[in-house]
Amino acid sequence: MGYLAVWKVLEEMTTEFRKKGITVPTEVMDNLKSARTMIKILKADPYRGETMQKIEEYLGNVESYLISEGQKKFGVEYVDEWLKRLDEASVRMPDVEEEETRFIPGLPREQKWIRVKSSTELPIEKLKLLAQESNLFCKLQNDGYLLVYGEDEHLKEFVKKMATKYGVKAEK
């Protein structure tokens, strides 16, 4: 299943809802964010079976809400168009999915990066230490996230360490 492609379609749908003045509940947005995080974890460590289950659960929750609300507010034709796009996205091959790229000022173009939010299990200090152990650089951003960047392989190693040392816990 093309998880990233499905995620992108659902993200577009939430954006369209917001443009039309419809508020998307926080829990739905949290599920969308959690799905994206789990997709990154799956990419770094594809052998964790529970990761795929969690991704499907999060994406399913978001899809259910958006399709249900879309049908109530905009009608069947609107929903059918989005279902068609979701169906096309779900049959894409995972290895064909393009990498999402965003520009971060001050980072060299060849550097890969992720943003990590600290928690009680993983405070900023532990995250910084894990990043250093993985030969990565990090910067604390104004919004409280830690920007971790460096070579792609080191970044994957960092995500694996986070997942194995501290476990992957779903937030609800």
matplotlib code that plots the C-alpha trace (Angstrom):
import matplotlib.pyplot as plt

x = [0.0, 1.3, 0.9, 2.6, 0.4, -2.8, -1.5, -1.0, -4.5, -6.0, -3.8, -5.2, -8.7, -8.2, -6.7, -9.8, -12.1, -10.3, -10.4, -14.2, -14.5, -15.0, -13.1, -11.3, -11.2, -7.9, -8.1, -8.4, -5.4, -3.4, -4.2, -2.9, 0.3, 0.8, 0.3, 3.1, 5.4, 4.7, 5.4, 8.8, 9.5, 8.4, 10.8, 13.7, 12.8, 10.5, 10.6, 8.4, 5.0, 3.0, 4.1, 2.0, -1.0, -0.7, -0.4, -3.5, -5.4, -4.5, -5.2, -8.5, -9.6, -8.9, -10.5, -13.6, -14.1, -13.4, -15.5, -18.4, -18.3, -17.6, -20.8, -22.9, -21.6, -20.8, -22.7, -22.0, -20.2, -17.7, -17.0, -16.8, -14.0, -12.0, -12.6, -11.3, -8.1, -7.7, -8.1, -5.5, -3.1, -3.5, -2.4, 0.9, 4.0, 5.7, 9.1, 7.9, 6.7, 8.6, 10.4, 8.8, 11.2, 11.0, 13.5, 14.9, 17.0, 20.5, 20.7, 22.8, 20.6, 22.1, 21.2, 18.2, 16.2, 13.3, 11.6, 11.1, 8.9, 10.1, 8.1, 8.4, 10.0, 12.3, 13.2, 15.3, 18.5, 18.0, 17.1, 20.2, 22.4, 20.8, 21.4, 25.1, 25.5, 24.1, 26.6, 23.8, 23.4, 20.4, 18.9, 16.1, 13.5, 11.2, 8.2, 9.8, 10.7, 14.2, 15.4, 17.7, 19.7, 22.6, 23.2, 20.3, 21.7, 22.5, 19.0, 17.5, 19.7, 18.5, 14.8, 15.5, 17.2, 14.3, 11.8, 13.8, 15.1, 11.9, 9.2, 6.7, 3.7, 0.5, -1.1, -4.8]
y = [0.0, 3.5, 4.9, 8.2, 8.7, 8.0, 10.4, 13.1, 12.7, 12.9, 16.0, 17.7, 16.8, 18.4, 21.5, 21.7, 21.4, 24.2, 26.4, 25.9, 26.9, 23.5, 22.8, 19.5, 18.1, 18.0, 14.2, 13.8, 16.1, 14.2, 10.9, 12.4, 13.6, 10.3, 8.4, 10.6, 9.9, 6.1, 6.2, 7.7, 5.1, 2.4, 3.7, 3.7, 0.2, -1.7, -4.9, -3.7, -5.3, -3.2, 0.0, -0.9, -1.7, 1.6, 3.5, 1.8, 2.5, 6.2, 6.6, 4.7, 7.0, 10.1, 8.8, 7.7, 11.1, 13.1, 10.9, 11.0, 14.8, 15.3, 13.4, 15.4, 18.8, 18.4, 15.4, 12.0, 13.3, 15.2, 12.1, 9.8, 12.0, 11.8, 8.0, 7.6, 9.5, 7.5, 4.3, 5.3, 6.4, 3.1, 0.9, 2.8, 0.8, 2.0, 2.1, 4.4, 7.1, 10.3, 11.7, 14.8, 17.6, 21.0, 23.7, 24.6, 27.8, 27.2, 23.5, 22.2, 20.8, 17.3, 17.0, 15.0, 16.1, 15.3, 17.3, 15.6, 16.7, 15.9, 14.0, 12.7, 9.5, 11.5, 14.9, 17.3, 16.2, 12.5, 13.4, 15.5, 12.7, 10.2, 12.5, 12.9, 9.2, 8.8, 11.4, 14.0, 17.6, 19.2, 22.6, 23.5, 25.4, 28.2, 26.0, 23.5, 20.9, 19.6, 19.7, 16.7, 16.6, 14.9, 12.0, 9.8, 6.6, 8.3, 9.7, 6.3, 4.9, 7.7, 6.9, 3.2, 4.0, 6.1, 3.3, 0.5, 2.2, 4.1, 2.1, 3.5, 4.6, 5.8, 8.9, 9.1]
z = [0.0, -0.8, 2.7, 1.9, -1.2, 0.8, 3.5, 1.0, -0.4, 3.1, 3.9, 0.7, 1.8, 5.2, 3.6, 1.3, 4.3, 6.1, 3.0, 2.9, 6.6, 8.1, 11.3, 11.4, 15.0, 16.8, 17.2, 13.4, 12.8, 15.5, 13.7, 10.5, 12.1, 13.9, 10.6, 9.0, 11.9, 11.7, 7.9, 8.6, 11.2, 8.8, 6.2, 8.7, 10.1, 7.7, 9.7, 12.6, 11.8, 14.3, 12.6, 9.5, 11.6, 13.4, 10.1, 8.7, 11.9, 11.8, 8.1, 8.5, 11.3, 9.3, 6.1, 8.0, 9.4, 6.2, 4.0, 6.4, 6.9, 3.2, 2.3, 4.8, 3.8, 0.0, -1.3, -2.9, -6.0, -3.9, -1.8, -4.9, -6.4, -3.2, -2.8, -6.4, -5.5, -2.3, -4.3, -6.8, -4.1, -2.1, -5.1, -5.6, -4.9, -1.7, -3.3, -6.0, -3.6, -3.9, -1.0, 0.5, 0.4, 2.2, 2.4, 5.8, 5.8, 7.0, 6.1, 3.2, 0.4, 0.7, 4.4, 5.4, 8.4, 10.8, 13.5, 16.8, 19.7, 23.1, 25.6, 29.2, 27.9, 25.5, 26.9, 24.7, 26.5, 25.6, 22.0, 21.6, 23.0, 20.6, 17.7, 18.7, 19.1, 15.5, 14.1, 13.5, 14.2, 16.0, 16.6, 19.1, 17.2, 18.5, 18.6, 20.9, 18.3, 17.8, 14.2, 13.7, 10.5, 8.7, 6.4, 5.4, 6.9, 10.2, 10.4, 9.8, 12.6, 14.9, 14.2, 14.8, 18.1, 19.2, 18.3, 19.9, 23.1, 24.0, 22.1, 19.7, 21.7, 20.0, 21.4, 21.5]

ax = plt.figure().add_subplot(projection="3d")
ax.plot(x, y, z, "-o")
ax.set_aspect("equal")
plt.show()
